[in-house]
Amino acid sequence: MKKGFVLVVLFILPIVAYLFFASGVNNFGKLPVLTNTIKDVSFLDSEVTLKDKITILGFLGRDLELKKGNAFNLNQKIYKRFFEFHDFQLVMVQPKGTEEKVATLKKELSSLTDIRGWKFVFAEEDEINELFSTLKTDLTLDRHMGTPYVFIVDKDKNLRGRTDDEDIGTKYGFNTTSVAELNNKMEDDVKIILAEYRMALKKNNANRDK
């Protein structure tokens, strides 16, 4: 009886675990596209683009001093874990007039990490509204032109998210006020989209070698 139990632990359980995780890769290997081809931020700043980038897109708003906590949460829980991946960036779209506040924020962030992947774009209110509307989410900007939510945008400028989130069903963005949400949901989804592009790259390289 004891030998049988040991055999199950040593041989059967690893096979079951492998099948479980292999199934997970197949079922959750891609992050759903929620909105196709959102407007590129390059119409606001020619030096920044969403094309061919994996982007975390955000709108911190005019009350930046009150959103610093959100920026630091995003920096510590998401950016620091992924910024070394090629073509990964954070793009924050800010109302014109917040340049000095952004400079202060960048200085504070730079004391914590390399911020070369943080990009800030400045725009008029109507331009920010125009860009935000192309996301086609169930969220809105506040009166300061900001939101605590950030969005995952793929290399083809498609908004990615969840269609079967256990809490709200369709999940367009991630609340940077909640460290738990960043840890338990957004980190997983960023991993998925990065893995998706890594697998595509390996497949393309393999095809070239044939």
MIFIKE-630890 format. One record per residue: residue in one letter; x, y, z of N, C-alpha, C, O, CB in turn. Coordinates in steps of 0.1 Angstrom, whole numbers. Glycine has a CB too. Example, Ala and Ser with C-alpha at 12.3 -4.5 7.8 and 13.67 -1.06 7.14 Angstrom:
['A',[132,-57,78],[123,-45,78],[132,-33,78],[142,-33,85],[113,-45,90]]
['S',[128,-22,71],[137,-11,71],[129,0,79],[134,11,80],[141,-6,57]]
//
This chain:
['M',[8,-12,0],[0,0,0],[9,13,0],[6,22,-7],[-9,0,12]]
['K',[19,12,8],[28,24,10],[36,26,-4],[37,37,-8],[38,22,21]]
['K',[40,15,-10],[47,16,-23],[38,21,-33],[43,29,-42],[53,2,-27]]
['G',[26,17,-33],[16,22,-43],[14,37,-42],[14,44,-52],[3,15,-42]]
['F',[13,42,-30],[12,56,-27],[24,64,-32],[23,75,-38],[9,59,-12]]
['V',[36,58,-30],[48,65,-34],[49,66,-49],[53,76,-55],[60,58,-28]]
['L',[45,55,-56],[45,55,-70],[35,65,-76],[38,72,-86],[41,41,-76]]
['V',[23,67,-70],[14,77,-74],[20,91,-73],[19,99,-82],[1,76,-66]]
['V',[26,93,-62],[32,107,-59],[43,109,-69],[44,120,-74],[37,108,-45]]
['L',[52,99,-72],[64,101,-80],[61,102,-95],[67,109,-103],[73,90,-78]]
['F',[51,94,-99],[48,93,-114],[35,98,-119],[34,105,-129],[50,79,-118]]
['I',[24,95,-112],[11,99,-117],[8,114,-115],[4,120,-124],[0,91,-109]]
['L',[11,119,-103],[8,133,-101],[16,143,-110],[10,153,-115],[12,137,-86]]
['P',[29,140,-113],[35,149,-123],[29,149,-137],[28,159,-143],[50,145,-124]]
['I',[24,138,-141],[17,137,-154],[4,145,-154],[1,152,-163],[14,122,-158]]
['V',[-4,143,-143],[-16,151,-141],[-13,166,-141],[-20,173,-148],[-24,146,-128]]
['A',[-3,170,-134],[1,184,-133],[5,189,-147],[1,200,-151],[12,186,-123]]
['Y',[12,181,-155],[16,185,-168],[4,187,-177],[3,197,-184],[26,175,-174]]
['L',[-5,178,-177],[-17,179,-185],[-25,191,-181],[-31,198,-190],[-26,166,-184]]
['F',[-26,194,-168],[-34,206,-164],[-28,218,-169],[-35,227,-175],[-34,206,-148]]
['F',[-14,220,-168],[-8,232,-172],[-7,233,-187],[-8,244,-193],[6,233,-166]]
['A',[-6,222,-194],[-6,222,-209],[-20,226,-214],[-20,234,-223],[-3,208,-214]]
['S',[-30,222,-207],[-44,226,-211],[-45,241,-208],[-51,248,-216],[-54,219,-202]]
['G',[-39,246,-198],[-40,261,-195],[-33,269,-205],[-38,279,-209],[-34,263,-181]]
['V',[-22,264,-210],[-15,271,-221],[-24,272,-233],[-24,283,-240],[-1,265,-224]]
['N',[-30,261,-237],[-39,261,-249],[-51,270,-247],[-55,277,-256],[-43,247,-252]]
['N',[-57,270,-235],[-69,277,-233],[-67,292,-231],[-76,300,-234],[-77,271,-222]]
['F',[-56,295,-225],[-53,309,-221],[-41,315,-227],[-35,324,-222],[-52,310,-206]]
['G',[-37,309,-239],[-25,313,-246],[-26,327,-252],[-16,333,-256],[-22,303,-256]]
['K',[-38,332,-254],[-40,345,-260],[-49,354,-252],[-59,349,-246],[-45,344,-274]]
['L',[-46,366,-251],[-54,376,-244],[-65,382,-254],[-61,387,-265],[-46,388,-238]]
['P',[-77,381,-251],[-88,385,-261],[-86,400,-266],[-82,408,-258],[-101,383,-255]]
['V',[-89,402,-278],[-90,415,-284],[-104,421,-281],[-114,415,-285],[-87,415,-300]]
['L',[-104,432,-274],[-117,439,-271],[-121,450,-280],[-132,452,-283],[-117,444,-257]]
['T',[-111,457,-285],[-113,468,-295],[-102,468,-305],[-90,467,-302],[-113,482,-288]]
['N',[-106,468,-318],[-96,467,-329],[-91,481,-332],[-99,491,-334],[-102,461,-341]]
['T',[-78,482,-333],[-71,494,-339],[-75,507,-333],[-82,515,-340],[-73,494,-354]]
['I',[-71,509,-321],[-74,522,-315],[-65,533,-322],[-56,530,-329],[-72,522,-300]]
['K',[-68,546,-319],[-61,557,-325],[-47,557,-319],[-45,555,-307],[-68,570,-323]]
['D',[-37,559,-328],[-23,560,-323],[-20,573,-317],[-24,584,-321],[-13,557,-335]]
['V',[-12,573,-306],[-8,585,-299],[1,593,-308],[5,605,-304],[-2,582,-286]]
['S',[6,588,-319],[15,595,-327],[9,608,-333],[16,617,-337],[20,587,-338]]
['F',[-4,609,-333],[-11,621,-338],[-9,632,-328],[-12,644,-331],[-26,618,-341]]
['L',[-5,629,-316],[-3,639,-305],[12,642,-304],[16,653,-301],[-8,634,-292]]
['D',[20,631,-306],[35,633,-305],[41,623,-315],[41,611,-313],[40,630,-290]]
['S',[48,629,-325],[54,620,-335],[65,611,-330],[69,602,-337],[59,629,-346]]
['E',[70,614,-318],[81,606,-313],[77,594,-305],[85,586,-300],[90,615,-304]]
['V',[64,593,-303],[58,582,-295],[48,575,-304],[39,581,-310],[52,587,-281]]
['T',[48,562,-304],[38,554,-312],[34,541,-304],[42,536,-297],[44,551,-326]]
['L',[22,537,-307],[17,524,-302],[21,512,-312],[21,501,-308],[2,524,-299]]
['K',[23,516,-324],[26,506,-335],[39,498,-331],[49,504,-329],[27,513,-348]]
['D',[37,485,-332],[49,476,-330],[54,477,-316],[66,473,-313],[60,479,-340]]
['K',[46,481,-306],[49,482,-292],[39,474,-284],[27,474,-287],[51,496,-287]]
['I',[43,468,-273],[34,463,-263],[33,475,-252],[42,478,-245],[39,450,-256]]
['T',[21,481,-252],[19,493,-244],[10,492,-233],[-1,486,-234],[15,504,-254]]
['I',[13,498,-221],[4,500,-211],[0,515,-212],[8,524,-210],[10,497,-196]]
['L',[-12,518,-216],[-17,531,-219],[-25,537,-207],[-34,530,-202],[-26,532,-231]]
['G',[-22,549,-202],[-29,555,-191],[-31,570,-193],[-26,576,-201],[-21,552,-179]]
['F',[-40,574,-184],[-44,589,-184],[-44,593,-169],[-54,591,-162],[-58,591,-191]]
['L',[-34,600,-165],[-32,603,-151],[-40,616,-147],[-44,618,-136],[-18,605,-147]]
['G',[-43,625,-157],[-51,636,-155],[-43,648,-149],[-31,648,-146],[-62,633,-146]]
['R',[-51,659,-148],[-45,672,-142],[-41,671,-128],[-31,677,-123],[-54,683,-145]]
['D',[-49,663,-120],[-46,662,-106],[-35,652,-103],[-37,643,-95],[-59,659,-98]]
['L',[-24,654,-109],[-13,644,-109],[-8,642,-95],[-4,631,-92],[-2,648,-118]]
['E',[-8,652,-87],[-3,650,-73],[-11,640,-65],[-6,634,-56],[-2,664,-66]]
['L',[-24,639,-69],[-32,629,-62],[-32,615,-69],[-37,606,-63],[-47,634,-63]]
['K',[-25,614,-80],[-24,602,-88],[-10,596,-87],[-7,586,-93],[-28,603,-102]]
['K',[-2,602,-79],[12,597,-78],[12,583,-72],[20,574,-76],[20,606,-69]]
['G',[3,580,-63],[2,566,-57],[-1,556,-68],[4,545,-68],[-8,566,-46]]
['N',[-10,560,-77],[-13,551,-88],[-1,548,-97],[2,537,-101],[-25,557,-97]]
['A',[6,559,-100],[18,558,-108],[29,549,-102],[35,541,-108],[24,572,-112]]
['F',[31,551,-89],[40,543,-81],[36,528,-81],[44,519,-82],[43,548,-67]]
['N',[23,526,-79],[18,512,-79],[21,505,-92],[26,494,-93],[3,511,-76]]
['L',[18,512,-103],[20,507,-116],[35,505,-119],[39,495,-125],[15,517,-127]]
['N',[43,514,-114],[58,513,-116],[63,500,-109],[71,493,-114],[65,525,-111]]
['Q',[59,499,-96],[65,488,-88],[60,474,-92],[67,465,-91],[62,491,-73]]
['K',[47,474,-95],[40,461,-97],[41,456,-111],[40,444,-114],[26,461,-92]]
['I',[41,465,-121],[41,461,-135],[54,465,-142],[61,456,-148],[29,467,-142]]
['Y',[56,478,-142],[67,483,-150],[81,476,-147],[88,472,-156],[69,498,-149]]
['K',[84,476,-134],[97,470,-130],[99,456,-133],[110,451,-135],[99,472,-115]]
['R',[88,449,-134],[88,434,-138],[90,432,-153],[95,421,-156],[76,427,-133]]
['F',[86,441,-161],[86,439,-175],[94,449,-184],[95,446,-196],[72,438,-180]]
['F',[99,459,-178],[105,470,-187],[117,465,-195],[120,472,-205],[109,482,-178]]
['E',[123,455,-191],[135,450,-199],[131,442,-211],[140,439,-220],[144,442,-190]]
['F',[118,438,-213],[114,432,-225],[114,441,-236],[110,453,-235],[99,426,-223]]
['H',[118,436,-248],[119,444,-260],[106,449,-264],[96,442,-264],[126,437,-271]]
['D',[105,462,-267],[92,468,-272],[81,470,-262],[70,473,-265],[87,460,-284]]
['F',[85,469,-249],[75,471,-238],[76,486,-234],[87,491,-232],[77,462,-226]]
['Q',[65,493,-232],[65,507,-228],[52,510,-220],[42,504,-222],[66,516,-240]]
['L',[53,521,-213],[42,527,-206],[40,541,-212],[50,549,-213],[44,528,-191]]
['V',[28,544,-217],[25,557,-223],[14,564,-215],[3,558,-214],[21,555,-238]]
['M',[17,575,-209],[7,583,-202],[3,595,-210],[12,603,-214],[13,587,-188]]
['V',[-10,597,-213],[-15,609,-220],[-19,619,-211],[-29,617,-203],[-26,604,-230]]
['Q',[-13,631,-211],[-15,641,-201],[-21,654,-207],[-17,658,-218],[-2,644,-194]]
['P',[-29,661,-200],[-34,674,-204],[-22,684,-205],[-14,684,-196],[-45,679,-195]]
['K',[-22,692,-215],[-12,703,-216],[-13,712,-203],[-24,714,-199],[-14,711,-229]]
['G',[-2,716,-198],[-2,724,-186],[3,716,-174],[5,721,-163],[-16,729,-183]]
['T',[5,703,-176],[9,694,-165],[24,690,-167],[29,681,-160],[1,681,-164]]
['E',[31,697,-175],[45,694,-178],[54,694,-166],[62,685,-164],[50,703,-189]]
['E',[52,704,-158],[60,705,-146],[57,694,-136],[66,689,-129],[58,719,-139]]
['K',[45,691,-134],[41,680,-125],[47,667,-130],[51,659,-122],[25,679,-124]]
['V',[46,665,-143],[52,653,-149],[67,652,-147],[72,641,-144],[49,652,-164]]
['A',[74,663,-148],[88,664,-146],[92,660,-131],[101,652,-129],[94,678,-149]]
['T',[83,664,-122],[85,660,-108],[83,645,-106],[91,639,-99],[76,669,-99]]
['L',[72,640,-112],[69,626,-111],[81,618,-117],[85,607,-111],[56,623,-118]]
['K',[86,622,-129],[96,614,-135],[109,614,-126],[116,604,-126],[99,620,-149]]
['K',[112,625,-120],[123,626,-111],[122,616,-99],[131,609,-96],[126,640,-106]]
['E',[110,615,-94],[107,606,-83],[108,592,-87],[113,583,-80],[94,610,-76]]
['L',[102,589,-99],[102,575,-104],[117,571,-107],[120,559,-105],[94,574,-116]]
['S',[125,580,-112],[138,576,-116],[147,573,-105],[157,566,-106],[144,588,-124]]
['S',[143,577,-93],[150,573,-81],[148,558,-77],[155,552,-69],[147,582,-69]]
['L',[137,552,-83],[134,539,-80],[138,529,-91],[140,517,-88],[119,538,-78]]
['T',[138,533,-103],[141,524,-114],[145,532,-127],[144,544,-127],[128,516,-117]]
['D',[149,525,-137],[152,530,-150],[139,534,-157],[131,525,-160],[161,521,-159]]
['I',[137,546,-160],[123,550,-165],[123,553,-180],[115,560,-185],[119,563,-158]]
['R',[133,547,-187],[134,549,-202],[121,544,-209],[118,548,-220],[146,542,-208]]
['G',[114,534,-203],[102,529,-209],[89,537,-205],[78,534,-210],[100,515,-205]]
['W',[90,547,-197],[79,556,-194],[79,567,-204],[89,574,-206],[80,562,-179]]
['K',[67,569,-211],[66,579,-221],[54,588,-217],[43,583,-213],[64,573,-236]]
['F',[56,601,-218],[45,610,-215],[42,619,-228],[51,624,-234],[49,620,-203]]
['V',[29,619,-231],[24,627,-243],[14,637,-238],[6,634,-229],[17,617,-253]]
['F',[16,649,-243],[7,661,-238],[-2,665,-249],[1,666,-261],[16,672,-234]]
['A',[-15,667,-245],[-25,670,-255],[-36,679,-250],[-37,681,-237],[-32,657,-260]]
['E',[-44,685,-259],[-55,693,-255],[-67,683,-250],[-66,671,-253],[-60,702,-266]]
['E',[-76,689,-243],[-87,680,-237],[-95,673,-248],[-98,661,-247],[-97,689,-229]]
['D',[-98,680,-259],[-106,673,-270],[-98,662,-276],[-104,652,-281],[-110,684,-280]]
['E',[-85,664,-277],[-76,653,-283],[-76,641,-274],[-76,630,-279],[-62,659,-285]]
['I',[-75,644,-261],[-75,632,-251],[-88,625,-252],[-88,613,-252],[-72,638,-237]]
['N',[-99,632,-252],[-112,626,-254],[-113,618,-266],[-119,607,-267],[-123,637,-253]]
['E',[-108,623,-277],[-108,616,-290],[-101,603,-289],[-106,593,-294],[-102,625,-301]]
['L',[-89,603,-283],[-81,591,-282],[-88,581,-273],[-89,569,-276],[-67,594,-276]]
['F',[-93,586,-261],[-99,577,-252],[-112,570,-258],[-115,559,-255],[-103,585,-239]]
['S',[-119,578,-266],[-132,572,-271],[-129,561,-281],[-138,552,-282],[-139,583,-279]]
['T',[-117,560,-287],[-114,549,-296],[-112,536,-289],[-112,526,-295],[-103,553,-305]]
['L',[-110,537,-276],[-108,524,-268],[-121,517,-267],[-121,505,-266],[-103,528,-254]]
['K',[-132,524,-268],[-146,519,-267],[-148,510,-255],[-152,498,-256],[-148,510,-280]]
['T',[-145,516,-243],[-147,508,-231],[-160,513,-224],[-167,521,-228],[-135,511,-221]]
['D',[-162,506,-212],[-173,511,-204],[-169,520,-193],[-176,522,-183],[-180,498,-197]]
['L',[-157,526,-194],[-151,535,-185],[-151,549,-190],[-153,552,-202],[-136,531,-181]]
['T',[-149,559,-181],[-149,573,-185],[-138,580,-179],[-132,576,-168],[-163,580,-181]]
['L',[-134,592,-185],[-124,600,-179],[-131,610,-169],[-143,613,-171],[-117,609,-189]]
['D',[-124,613,-158],[-130,623,-148],[-129,637,-153],[-124,639,-164],[-124,621,-134]]
['R',[-133,647,-145],[-133,661,-149],[-118,666,-150],[-116,677,-156],[-140,669,-139]]
['H',[-109,659,-145],[-95,663,-146],[-88,655,-158],[-76,656,-160],[-87,659,-134]]
['M',[-96,649,-166],[-91,641,-178],[-83,630,-174],[-73,626,-182],[-83,651,-187]]
['G',[-86,623,-163],[-78,612,-159],[-87,600,-155],[-99,601,-154],[-70,616,-147]]
['T',[-81,589,-153],[-87,577,-148],[-77,568,-141],[-65,568,-145],[-94,569,-159]]
['P',[-80,561,-130],[-71,552,-124],[-68,539,-132],[-59,532,-128],[-76,548,-110]]
['Y',[-76,537,-142],[-74,525,-150],[-64,527,-161],[-62,538,-167],[-88,521,-157]]
['V',[-57,516,-164],[-47,516,-175],[-51,504,-184],[-58,495,-180],[-32,514,-170]]
['F',[-46,504,-196],[-51,495,-207],[-39,489,-214],[-28,495,-216],[-59,503,-217]]
['I',[-41,476,-217],[-30,468,-224],[-33,469,-239],[-44,466,-244],[-30,453,-220]]
['V',[-24,475,-247],[-25,476,-261],[-14,468,-268],[-2,470,-265],[-25,492,-265]]
['D',[-18,460,-278],[-8,452,-285],[-1,459,-296],[-3,471,-299],[-15,439,-290]]
['K',[8,452,-303],[16,458,-314],[8,463,-326],[13,471,-334],[26,448,-318]]
['D',[-4,458,-327],[-13,462,-338],[-23,472,-334],[-33,475,-341],[-20,450,-344]]
['K',[-21,478,-322],[-29,489,-316],[-43,484,-313],[-53,491,-313],[-30,500,-326]]
['N',[-44,471,-309],[-56,465,-304],[-57,465,-289],[-47,463,-283],[-58,451,-310]]
['L',[-68,469,-284],[-70,468,-269],[-72,454,-265],[-81,447,-270],[-82,477,-265]]
['R',[-64,449,-256],[-66,436,-250],[-71,436,-236],[-69,446,-229],[-52,428,-251]]
['G',[-78,426,-233],[-84,425,-219],[-91,411,-217],[-87,401,-223],[-94,436,-217]]
['R',[-100,411,-208],[-107,399,-204],[-122,399,-208],[-128,409,-207],[-106,396,-189]]
['T',[-126,388,-213],[-140,386,-217],[-148,378,-206],[-160,377,-207],[-142,380,-231]]
['D',[-140,372,-197],[-147,363,-187],[-141,365,-173],[-138,356,-166],[-145,348,-191]]
['D',[-138,378,-170],[-133,381,-157],[-143,376,-146],[-155,378,-148],[-130,396,-155]]
['E',[-138,370,-136],[-147,364,-125],[-155,375,-118],[-165,371,-111],[-138,356,-116]]
['D',[-150,387,-118],[-157,398,-110],[-167,406,-119],[-178,409,-114],[-147,407,-104]]
['I',[-163,410,-131],[-171,419,-139],[-174,414,-153],[-180,421,-161],[-165,432,-140]]
['G',[-170,402,-157],[-172,398,-171],[-162,403,-180],[-150,399,-180],[-186,401,-175]]
['T',[-166,413,-188],[-156,420,-197],[-148,430,-190],[-154,440,-184],[-164,426,-209]]
['K',[-135,429,-190],[-126,438,-183],[-117,445,-193],[-108,439,-199],[-118,430,-172]]
['Y',[-120,458,-194],[-112,466,-204],[-99,471,-198],[-89,472,-205],[-121,478,-208]]
['G',[-99,475,-185],[-87,481,-179],[-85,476,-165],[-92,468,-160],[-89,496,-179]]
['F',[-73,480,-160],[-69,476,-147],[-67,488,-137],[-61,498,-141],[-56,468,-148]]
['N',[-73,486,-126],[-73,498,-116],[-60,498,-108],[-57,490,-100],[-85,496,-106]]
['T',[-53,509,-111],[-40,511,-105],[-40,515,-90],[-30,515,-83],[-31,521,-112]]
['T',[-52,518,-85],[-54,520,-71],[-53,507,-63],[-49,508,-51],[-68,527,-69]]
['S',[-56,496,-69],[-56,483,-63],[-44,475,-66],[-42,471,-77],[-69,475,-67]]
['V',[-35,474,-56],[-23,466,-57],[-27,451,-60],[-20,444,-67],[-14,467,-44]]
['A',[-37,447,-53],[-42,433,-55],[-46,430,-70],[-42,420,-75],[-54,430,-46]]
['E',[-52,440,-76],[-56,438,-90],[-44,438,-99],[-44,430,-109],[-66,449,-94]]
['L',[-34,446,-96],[-22,446,-104],[-15,433,-103],[-10,428,-112],[-13,458,-100]]
['N',[-14,428,-90],[-7,416,-87],[-14,404,-93],[-8,395,-99],[-5,414,-73]]
['N',[-27,403,-91],[-34,391,-93],[-40,390,-107],[-44,379,-112],[-45,389,-83]]
['K',[-42,401,-114],[-48,401,-127],[-39,407,-138],[-36,400,-148],[-61,408,-127]]
['M',[-35,419,-136],[-28,426,-147],[-14,419,-150],[-11,418,-161],[-26,440,-144]]
['E',[-7,416,-139],[6,409,-141],[4,396,-150],[12,394,-159],[12,406,-128]]
['D',[-6,388,-147],[-9,376,-154],[-12,379,-169],[-7,373,-178],[-20,368,-148]]
['D',[-20,390,-171],[-23,393,-185],[-12,398,-193],[-11,396,-205],[-35,403,-185]]
['V',[-3,406,-187],[9,411,-194],[18,399,-197],[24,399,-208],[17,421,-185]]
['K',[19,390,-188],[27,378,-191],[22,370,-203],[29,365,-211],[27,368,-178]]
['I',[9,369,-204],[2,362,-215],[5,369,-228],[9,362,-238],[-13,361,-213]]
['I',[4,382,-229],[7,388,-242],[21,388,-245],[25,387,-257],[1,403,-241]]
['L',[30,389,-236],[44,388,-239],[48,374,-243],[56,372,-253],[53,391,-226]]
['A',[42,364,-237],[44,350,-241],[39,347,-255],[45,340,-263],[38,340,-231]]
['E',[27,354,-258],[21,352,-271],[31,357,-282],[33,350,-292],[8,360,-272]]
['Y',[37,369,-280],[47,374,-290],[60,366,-290],[66,365,-301],[49,389,-287]]
['R',[64,361,-279],[76,353,-279],[74,340,-287],[83,336,-295],[80,349,-264]]
['M',[62,334,-285],[59,321,-293],[58,324,-308],[63,316,-316],[46,315,-288]]
['A',[52,336,-311],[51,339,-325],[65,342,-331],[67,338,-343],[42,352,-327]]
['L',[74,348,-323],[87,351,-328],[95,338,-330],[102,336,-340],[95,360,-318]]
['K',[94,328,-321],[100,315,-322],[95,308,-334],[103,302,-342],[98,307,-310]]
['K',[82,309,-337],[76,302,-348],[81,308,-361],[85,300,-371],[61,303,-348]]
['N',[82,321,-362],[87,328,-374],[102,324,-377],[106,322,-388],[86,343,-373]]
['N',[110,324,-366],[124,320,-367],[126,306,-372],[134,303,-380],[131,323,-354]]
['A',[117,297,-366],[118,283,-370],[114,281,-385],[120,273,-392],[108,275,-362]]
['N',[104,289,-390],[100,288,-404],[111,293,-413],[113,287,-424],[87,296,-406]]
['R',[118,303,-408],[129,308,-417],[141,298,-418],[148,298,-428],[135,321,-411]]
['D',[143,290,-407],[154,281,-407],[151,268,-415],[160,260,-418],[157,277,-393]]
['K',[138,266,-420],[134,254,-427],[140,255,-441],[137,246,-449],[119,252,-427]]
//
